[in-house]
């Protein structure tokens, strides 16, 4: 019987603060100003510091001398397993032009990530990724290309992508709580496609990479898949146009 790994607690004060955390501290400062505990100058000075703070440790001193229950610390400290590597930070920009790009494994998802696929394919696997904050935005621009995104269960995906002769395919939303991580998709799909699927870690066939050859083959296959979807969209569009012309002639 395997002995479970002992979790290592992460100091909550070193965790990155979210916009919601900063807004909560700003509300406390406004209450203190209204109660006469802070002058207008003190309120303005502290408010500037609030929106420059990056971690809970930087937020705590701002309200340390003010009464009120609860601090800027998270309700439940996160834990990490000591056998997992630290997330790898990379560029928040991924570009694939007539080629392919991918990001998978344990990597840090910045608050904003930009993805560009022009006649190419991009593959993002977020199943082992670490989000920099509870809600992150992936801004996608795909022109006759394809973007494939894999998310784990329990993550909400919000689609705000504008599709022009293209499309965005999302999995059905599973049961998630109000504090579930959110991945917001923005941008534009012009004659391109975005495919989001929900899988557990280890699910799905992962081809074995041999001197990088299989990676490019996978990207070509992804591109062919989206081209087929584009042709289906084009056929549907042409059929709608023909139906519209028939309707106009019949009037």
Secondary structure, DSSP 8 states (H G I E B T S, - for coil): ------EEE--GGGSB--HHHHHHHHHHHHHHHHTTSS-HHHHHHHHHHHTT--BHHHHHGGGTTS--S--SS-SS--EEETTS---B---SEEEEESSEEEE-SSBEE-SEEEEEEESSEEEEE-SS-EESSSEEEEEEEEES-EEEEEE-TT-EEEEEEEEES-EEE--------TT--EEEEEEEEES-EEEEEE--TT-S-----STTHHHHHHHHHHHHHHHHHHHHHHHHHHHHHHHHHHHHHH-
